[in-house]
């Protein structure tokens, strides 16, 4: 399949094929773009292509080199990614990678080093890596994969050939959900529209009860005190916060020689806050999708334009309880809640105000 397996990334794939055709390989590339859109797959495909026994713009996927790389067993291709609860790329890991980069390839034309989530390099690791980029070894190729390139040292990013990736089309995610999660066509289509172009979000929605919880919230708003609904939502967020605290407790602090315990604690706290904020915003996004669907159905009476088309009958029933102008104000209330949360206003008051605004 080669690059044909990388969906909805025509510009990026065309650029990489051009590099291969013209044999103008840079020493470092930065594959940047949203999470879960094919960057890592593209990096591995590119690694196969530059070392493939068959000449061309695509790897053959059958020669010994391609087979070893696909199986993660090629001695000249290394993948490095963050480790531990802190999700950090440590200095010792970068030092090991750079030592390997100075060696001649064992079998391949190029030694390829794929650094996943490259923005998570510790600052000392990033500085060591920068020195190598300033004087790159001859037969080594570095591929940095990042969904937050602003987190990289600007001097690292500027020394890389940048390859930009975009969000996936809903029909692509729909096909992946049917193939990998066995979802019905109807549910896969709904989840694909709510995933906003990212496979990881689609898988999370398919594998969790997040959608069902939001549906319960919307239903409860029509028959329960909105204060109780806000309390239920806050309880869900508190449970998520507790889960994250347990998950991010560092069992490896002793091995984190680059940071003292206070610095590590601050890093983990910041990571927890970031992950939790993303989680809360994802719930609000699902909530907004329901009110958006009510607005669309109320205006058009059509179910094929709904995000939650697999629950069209429920959307129809809810839409009858609200006026169009009221629904728009409720969508605005969700946007206001997002703004307040981003401004670090206390969650309890934000959720209470929002759910009172969302009630019929």
C-alpha positions, 0 to 999 in steps of 0.5 A: 500500500505504501503512501496510499494507506495514508488517508486525506493527506495529499499535500504531505504525501505529494511532498514526500514522494517528490523528495524521494523522486528527486533524491533530495533528502533533508537531514531532519523533518518535522511532521506536524498537525493534529493528533491521530491523523496519520503522522506516525504512519507517514513517518514509518512509511517514509523510513521504509521508502528511503531504505527500500530495495526497490527504486521508486516513490513508494516502499514495496512493503515486501523486501527484507528492509520494508518487512523488518521496519514494519515489524519494528525489528530493523537495526537501523530504524529507531522509534523514541517516544515519551515514557512514564507518568510524566510523558517526558523524553528524557536526556539519557534516551536522547543521548542513546539515540544520538550515539546511535546516529553517529554510527554507520548503518548496519544494513540500510542506506540511512539510519532513521530516528523517529521521535514521537511527540517530540515537543515533550523532550526535556529541555536538556534533551532538546539542547543536546538534540539541537547540537546534533542538528547543527552538525548532522551525521551523514547517513542519519535521518531524523523525523520529529512527529508533533501535534504541538510544534510550538512546544519545540525549541524554535531553533530545532523546528527551524532546522527541520523540513516541515511537513504539515498534516490536516484533519481527516474527513468524516467518511475516512473516520467512519470507515476506520470505526466500522473496520476497527471497532465493528460499529454499525454504519449509523453509529460510525457516521455519528461518531465520525462527525463528532470526532472532528477529524481525529481518530483518537477522539473517535475511538474514545467516543466509540469505546467510552460511555461519554456520549451516553452520559451527555445524552442522559444530561440532556434528557435530565434537563427536561425533567430534573432540577438543573442544579442536580444536573450540574451536580451530577456533571461536577461529580463526573469531572471530580471522578475524572480528576481523581482518576488522572491523579492516580494515573499520573502519580509518579512511580518513577520519580527516582529515575527522573534525575534531571528534575527535583521532586518539586519540579516534577510535581509541578510538571505532573500537576500542569499535565493533569490540569491540561488533560482534565481541561481537554476532557471537560471541553470534550463533554461541552463539545458533545453537549453543544452538538445536541443543541446544535442538532435541535437548532438544525432540526427545528429549522430544516426538519431534516435528520441527515444533517445532524451530528447525532443522526443515530438519535434523530428521534430524540433530537426531534422530541427535544427540538419541540421543547425549545424555540429556535432563538432559545436554543441559540442562547443555550449554545452561547451559554456553553461557549460562555462556560468554555471561556470562563473555564479557560479563565480559571473560574471555579468549575462549580459556579460555571457548571451551575450557571450553564445548566440553569441556562440550558434548562427548557 
